Amino acid sequence: MQVATREASDVMTTTAAAVEQKGLAGVFARLRAGKNHGWGVFHPGSWPMMIGGMMMIVSAFLPWIYVTLTQELVGETFVLRGTDGPGVLTLSVGCLAFAGAFVPRRKLAIAHAAVPGGLVAGICLLQTWNLLSANMQTQWGSFLPGMGLVLAAGGAVLLLKVSWTMYKNWPVA
């Protein structure tokens, strides 16, 4: 019984010492301390935040809107990429979400997931509204969503879900 208590106190002192170290030495110390209890610099939302952040980063470079305004059989399609408009913001907050996967603090990790998820969800809803209103004013099907818009919306949903999950189920140390 004393051995288990002694090991638990050693883990707590190692983790506390790792948190106090600054810079790269602190990261390595947290990784070393994380082998004892399984987390290190990672937290329960790390993997979904990495995936959601990468989805947003990649979506910024993909086509967001396809525009076909000609009536011919072989219509000309214009492509609006994410970097032509709101994809630049999506790219930057995607990097923020990806970086949040390596923040072991609860409130910061939740903010790194919720803020990018909320911003990109708002952008995707606005773009969807613009697509629908443009289709209503022209021939239906002239404006179509691209893979970038769909991928950004999926990343936003994933980040909002993981922020809620981290808020409700953060493990007690």
Secondary structure, DSSP 8 states (H G I E B T S, - for coil): -HHHHHHHHHHHHHHHHHHH--HHHHHHHHHHHHHHHS-TT--TTHHHHHHHHHHHHHHTTSEEEEEE---SSS--EEEEEGGGTTHHHHHHHHHHHHHHTT---HHHHHHHHHHHHHHHHHHHHHHHHHHHHHHHHSSTTSEEE-HHHHHHHHHHHHHHHHHHHHHHH----
